Amino acid sequence: MKWIICSLSLLSVVTIKAQTVTVSPYSAYGLGEQLFDNNTEQAGMGGISTVPTNPFGQSANFSNPAANQTLRMTTFNASGSGRNNSFKSATDSDNSSSFNVSNISLAFPVGEKGSFGVGFQPFSGLGYEILSNSTKGDLKQTVSMKGDGGINSLHAFYGRNLGKGFSLGLRVNYLFGELKRNEILALDGASLLVDYSDKSNYRGAQFTLGSMYTKKVGKSNNLNLGATYTLGTNLRTDVTDLTTTYAFVGSAVDTINIQRIDNGKTKVPQTFALGASYSKDNTWSLAIEAKYNTWSDFKKPIEGENTSMTSNVDYKNNVRLGVGGYWVPDFNSYKSYFNRVTYRAGAYYQSAQYSIYGTDITSFGATLGFGFPVGKQNDASMMNVSFEYGQKGKATSNLIKENYFGVKLGFDINDIWFRKRVID
């Protein structure tokens, strides 16, 4: 099994750069649509990630590196995500879909008190194509806007149990990727097109500190408290910003402006997260979580001042609130397979990360999830499925209302590596 896992990991890393990870017009802002920090289990519980979401403790938590206190087996995860988006403006509607590999990771215990993991995920994605027509007096204007690309994350964590239910951990992400934005402006009756093009390459490290405290309540209940702090960082950024005019036949006529910046800095905001859960061993859990992001700190070299997609945005600090839980009817049932299935549900609300034309862009949604046991009953391997339905934005003030339905499918394969079995 080990060589199969390693081969799948290498294949996924090679092919993931060619993915279309998002089709949302709101991915145009900041570093694109944020995709990091959720495995399939966490997605089924409203995106909660700072406390354990696996009833048997055999799923690696990369969001909070300290929340791996009970990891006793090597666990390999491979996950994919699909999403259908429907868009509605004041005058038009459309829909589009995307699919991508969303997570490849491997984690294992280190000694009796430690845990270590490595993984690869899309960090953010840019993907939109919009055609806008407007009239001002006798002047008719058509704007074609397009964006693609993404930032990826190679990451590793180490967590250590310090005793009495308390643990600490550190995760390091290496972020890299390219985002491309293009906007073409045409005026009715004019012989030229104006083409704005922006290409930015990013690279740099990001650090997350995690902690978790677990308190036994009675014989089988547990209180879990988790917290993470992701440090703000400056990503090295190479930017080429080009403004050109074209004739309608497509030949280049003139380069109006070109700006190049090498080794510029893009400020990525800080994130604070607090979570709590109350659970019964191998049976159920109820959890809440709050995340605070300092998006008002976001800065990027040449923020596309000439383009309509980025010139009317104001970044804001925002909060994400989530609630969720899981339930296993009877983890040891021999009569019914579905009694051993893990059932998950959750909901979330996220305040505005930015406002456009003075309108806050908020989002909210609900989730469902299922964990289907596979393989040997004692190794806790699972096929996890999660569903998400949500809404973002408004169809007012020249904006777009986005409804989305997402599906994630993930496989957690557990085995004992690096030590010899005494009893199978």
C-alpha positions in Angstrom: 0.0 0.0 0.0 2.9 2.4 0.8 4.2 2.6 -2.8 0.6 3.2 -4.1 0.2 6.1 -1.7 3.5 7.7 -2.6 2.7 7.3 -6.3 -0.7 9.0 -5.9 0.9 11.8 -4.0 3.5 12.5 -6.7 0.9 12.4 -9.5 -1.4 14.8 -7.7 1.4 17.3 -7.1 2.3 17.2 -10.8 -1.2 17.7 -12.1 -2.8 20.0 -9.5 -1.3 23.2 -11.1 -3.5 22.7 -14.2 -6.7 22.7 -12.2 -9.6 25.2 -12.3 -10.2 25.6 -8.6 -12.9 28.3 -8.6 -15.3 30.0 -11.0 -16.4 32.8 -8.6 -16.3 36.4 -9.7 -15.5 37.3 -6.1 -12.2 35.4 -6.5 -10.9 38.6 -8.3 -10.2 40.3 -5.0 -7.3 39.9 -2.6 -5.3 36.7 -3.3 -8.3 34.9 -4.8 -10.9 32.7 -3.2 -9.5 31.2 0.0 -9.5 27.3 -0.3 -7.0 26.2 2.4 -7.7 24.8 5.9 -10.6 22.3 5.4 -10.5 18.5 4.9 -13.7 16.6 4.1 -14.5 15.9 7.7 -14.2 19.5 8.7 -16.2 20.7 5.7 -19.1 18.5 6.8 -19.1 20.2 10.3 -19.5 23.8 9.1 -15.8 24.2 8.4 -14.8 23.8 12.1 -11.1 22.9 12.3 -9.5 24.0 15.6 -10.8 21.0 17.6 -11.0 17.2 16.7 -13.6 16.2 14.1 -12.9 12.5 14.0 -14.6 10.3 16.6 -11.7 7.9 16.7 -8.8 10.4 16.6 -7.3 8.8 13.5 -7.5 11.7 11.1 -4.7 14.3 10.8 -5.7 17.9 11.6 -3.5 20.3 9.6 -5.5 23.3 10.6 -4.6 23.1 14.3 -1.2 21.1 14.5 -1.9 20.6 18.3 -5.2 18.8 17.7 -3.5 15.5 17.0 -3.2 14.2 20.5 -4.7 10.8 19.8 -3.1 10.1 16.4 -1.6 6.6 16.8 -1.5 5.4 13.2 -0.1 6.6 9.9 -2.9 8.3 7.9 -2.9 9.1 4.3 -5.6 11.5 2.8 -6.6 12.1 -0.8 -9.5 14.4 -1.4 -11.3 16.1 -4.3 -13.8 18.9 -4.5 -16.6 19.8 -7.0 -18.7 22.9 -7.0 -21.6 24.3 -9.0 -22.1 28.0 -8.9 -25.1 30.0 -10.0 -24.8 33.8 -10.5 -27.5 36.4 -10.7 -27.2 40.1 -11.4 -29.8 42.8 -11.8 -30.1 42.0 -15.5 -28.7 38.5 -16.1 -28.0 35.0 -14.7 -25.5 32.2 -15.4 -24.0 29.1 -13.8 -20.7 27.3 -13.9 -18.9 24.3 -12.3 -15.4 23.4 -11.2 -13.5 20.4 -9.9 -10.1 20.1 -8.3 -7.9 17.9 -6.1 -8.2 19.6 -2.8 -5.9 17.7 -0.4 -3.0 15.2 -0.4 -1.4 14.6 3.0 0.4 12.0 5.1 0.8 12.1 8.9 2.1 9.7 11.5 3.0 9.6 15.3 6.5 10.4 16.3 7.3 8.5 19.5 4.7 8.4 22.3 4.0 12.1 22.5 4.5 13.6 19.1 2.9 13.7 15.6 4.2 14.9 12.3 2.6 15.5 8.9 3.2 16.8 5.4 0.7 17.9 2.8 -0.3 19.7 -0.4 -3.4 21.9 -0.9 -4.6 24.7 -3.1 -4.3 27.8 -0.9 -6.4 30.2 -3.1 -7.8 30.3 -6.6 -8.6 32.9 -9.2 -11.2 32.0 -11.8 -13.9 34.3 -13.4 -15.0 35.4 -16.8 -17.5 38.4 -17.0 -18.9 40.5 -19.8 -20.3 43.8 -18.7 -22.3 46.3 -20.9 -23.1 49.8 -19.7 -24.4 53.1 -21.2 -23.6 56.6 -20.1 -25.5 59.1 -22.1 -24.7 58.4 -25.8 -21.6 56.4 -24.9 -21.9 52.6 -24.9 -19.1 50.6 -23.2 -18.3 46.9 -23.1 -15.9 45.4 -20.6 -14.6 41.8 -20.8 -13.0 40.7 -17.5 -11.1 37.4 -17.0 -8.9 35.9 -14.2 -7.2 32.6 -13.7 -4.5 31.0 -11.7 -3.9 30.0 -8.1 -1.6 29.9 -5.1 -0.6 26.5 -3.7 0.6 25.4 -0.3 3.2 22.8 0.6 3.1 22.4 4.4 4.2 20.4 7.4 3.2 20.3 11.0 4.6 19.0 14.3 2.6 18.6 17.4 3.5 17.4 20.9 1.6 16.3 23.9 2.9 18.0 27.0 0.9 16.2 29.6 -2.4 16.6 31.4 -4.4 16.9 28.2 -2.3 19.9 26.9 -0.6 20.0 23.5 1.2 22.6 21.3 2.0 22.5 17.6 3.6 24.4 14.7 2.6 24.4 11.0 4.8 25.8 8.3 3.3 26.6 4.8 5.4 27.4 1.7 3.1 29.3 -0.6 3.7 29.7 -4.3 1.8 30.4 -7.5 0.6 32.8 -10.1 -2.5 35.0 -10.5 -3.4 36.6 -13.8 -6.1 39.2 -14.4 -7.1 40.7 -17.7 -9.6 43.4 -18.7 -10.5 44.7 -22.2 -12.5 47.9 -22.6 -14.3 48.7 -25.9 -16.3 51.9 -26.7 -19.0 51.7 -29.3 -17.9 53.6 -32.4 -14.2 53.6 -31.3 -11.6 51.8 -33.5 -9.4 50.8 -30.6 -9.6 48.4 -27.6 -7.8 49.1 -24.3 -6.3 46.0 -22.7 -5.3 46.0 -19.0 -3.2 42.9 -18.0 -1.8 42.0 -14.6 0.4 39.0 -13.8 1.7 38.3 -10.3 3.9 35.5 -9.0 4.0 34.8 -5.3 6.3 32.8 -3.0 6.9 32.8 0.8 6.5 31.1 4.1 3.6 31.3 6.5 3.5 30.0 10.2 0.7 28.8 12.4 0.9 28.2 16.1 -1.6 25.8 17.7 -2.7 24.7 21.1 -5.3 22.4 22.5 -6.5 21.3 25.9 -8.6 18.2 26.6 -10.4 17.7 29.9 -12.0 14.3 30.8 -15.5 14.8 32.1 -16.8 11.7 33.9 -15.9 8.3 32.3 -16.5 8.9 28.7 -17.1 12.6 28.0 -14.5 15.2 26.9 -14.2 19.0 26.8 -11.8 20.2 24.0 -10.6 23.8 23.7 -8.4 24.7 20.7 -6.7 27.9 19.5 -4.5 28.8 16.6 -2.7 32.0 15.5 -1.5 32.3 11.9 1.2 35.0 11.7 0.9 37.7 9.1 3.5 37.4 6.4 5.0 39.2 3.4 5.0 37.1 0.2 7.7 37.9 -2.3 5.8 39.1 -5.4 6.9 39.7 -9.0 4.4 41.9 -10.9 4.0 42.8 -14.5 1.2 45.4 -15.1 0.7 46.2 -18.8 -1.8 48.6 -20.5 -2.0 48.3 -24.3 -4.3 49.5 -27.1 -5.3 47.2 -30.0 -7.2 47.7 -33.2 -10.4 45.7 -33.7 -8.5 43.4 -36.1 -6.3 42.4 -33.1 -2.9 43.9 -34.0 -1.0 45.7 -31.3 -0.9 49.4 -31.8 0.7 50.9 -28.7 1.8 50.1 -25.2 0.5 52.9 -23.1 2.0 51.9 -19.8 4.1 49.1 -18.3 5.2 48.6 -14.7 7.4 45.8 -13.4 8.2 45.0 -9.8 10.6 42.3 -8.7 10.7 41.1 -5.2 7.8 43.3 -4.1 5.8 42.4 -1.0 2.2 41.3 -0.6 0.9 41.5 3.0 -1.1 38.4 4.0 -3.2 39.1 7.1 -3.1 37.4 10.5 -5.7 34.9 11.6 -6.9 34.1 15.1 -9.1 31.1 15.8 -10.8 29.8 18.9 -12.9 26.6 19.1 -14.6 24.4 21.7 -16.3 21.0 21.6 -18.0 18.7 24.0 -18.0 15.0 23.0 -18.6 11.5 24.1 -16.1 8.8 23.2 -16.8 7.2 19.8 -20.3 8.5 19.8 -21.0 12.3 19.3 -19.6 15.8 19.5 -20.9 19.3 19.4 -18.6 22.2 18.5 -18.4 25.9 17.9 -15.6 28.1 16.4 -14.8 31.7 15.7 -12.1 33.0 13.3 -10.9 36.6 13.0 -8.9 37.8 10.0 -7.1 41.1 9.7 -7.8 41.7 6.0 -7.6 45.5 6.5 -3.8 44.8 6.5 -3.8 43.4 3.0 -1.5 45.1 0.6 -0.3 44.2 -2.8 2.1 45.9 -5.2 0.2 47.6 -8.0 -3.3 46.6 -7.0 -4.7 47.1 -10.6 -5.8 50.7 -10.0 -6.9 50.9 -13.7 -9.3 48.0 -13.7 -12.9 48.1 -12.6 -12.7 44.8 -10.8 -10.1 46.0 -8.2 -10.4 49.8 -8.1 -13.6 49.9 -6.1 -12.8 47.5 -3.3 -12.2 48.3 0.4 -10.6 45.4 2.5 -12.0 44.9 6.0 -11.2 42.8 9.1 -13.8 40.0 9.2 -15.1 37.1 11.4 -16.2 33.6 10.5 -18.5 31.8 12.9 -19.2 28.1 12.7 -21.3 25.4 14.5 -21.3 21.7 13.9 -21.2 18.2 15.2 -21.1 14.5 14.5 -22.9 11.4 15.6 -22.1 7.7 15.4 -25.1 5.5 16.3 -23.0 2.4 17.4 -19.4 2.4 16.4 -19.1 -1.3 17.3 -22.2 -2.6 15.6 -22.0 -5.9 13.9 -25.6 -6.0 12.7 -25.9 -2.7 10.8 -23.2 -1.1 8.7 -25.0 2.2 8.8 -24.9 2.3 12.6 -21.1 2.6 12.2 -21.3 5.5 9.8 -20.4 9.0 11.1 -23.1 11.6 10.4 -22.1 15.3 10.4 -23.8 18.6 10.1 -23.0 22.3 10.5 -23.6 25.9 9.5 -21.4 29.0 9.2 -21.6 32.8 8.7 -18.7 35.0 7.4 -18.8 38.8 7.7 -17.4 40.9 4.9 -13.8 40.5 4.0 -14.2 43.4 1.7 -16.8 45.9 0.4 -17.4 46.7 -3.2 -18.9 50.1 -4.2 -19.6 50.4 -0.4 -21.6 47.1 -0.2 -20.4 44.5 2.2 -19.9 41.0 0.7 -21.0 38.5 3.3 -21.5 34.7 3.0 -23.3 32.0 4.9 -24.1 28.3 4.4 -25.1 24.9 5.7 -23.2 21.6 5.5 -23.8 17.8 5.8 -21.3 15.0 5.9 -20.9 11.3 6.1 -18.0 9.1 7.1 -18.2 5.5 5.7 -15.9 2.9 7.4 -13.8 1.0 4.9 -11.2 -1.8 5.3 -10.5 -3.4 8.7 -12.8 -2.3 11.5 -10.0 -1.6 13.9 -7.9 0.8 11.7 -10.6 3.6 11.4 -10.1 4.0 7.6 -12.9 6.0 6.1 -14.4 7.4 2.9 -15.7 10.8 3.8 -18.3 12.8 1.8 -19.5 16.4 2.6 -22.1 18.6 1.0 -22.3 22.4 1.2 -24.9 24.9 0.2 -24.3 28.6 0.5 -24.8 32.2 -0.7 -22.5 35.1 -1.2 -23.0 38.7 -2.3 -26.0 40.6 -3.5 -27.6 41.3 -6.9 -27.7 45.1 -6.3 -25.3 48.0 -6.9 -23.9 46.4 -10.0 -22.9 43.3 -8.0 -23.6 39.6 -8.3 -25.5 37.2 -6.0 -23.7 33.8 -5.9 -25.4 30.6 -4.8 -23.2 27.5 -4.6 -23.5 23.8 -4.0 -20.3 21.9 -3.2 -19.3 18.3 -2.8 -16.1 17.0 -1.3 -14.9 13.4 -1.4 -12.0 12.2 0.7 -10.3 8.9 1.6 -8.5 8.4 4.9 -6.4 5.3 4.7 -4.8 4.3 8.1 -2.1 1.8 8.7 0.8 1.1 11.1 4.1 2.2 9.7 7.6 2.5 11.3 7.0 0.0 14.0 6.6 -3.8 14.0 3.2 -5.3 14.8 3.1 -7.7 17.7 -0.6 -8.7 17.3 -2.7 -8.1 14.1 
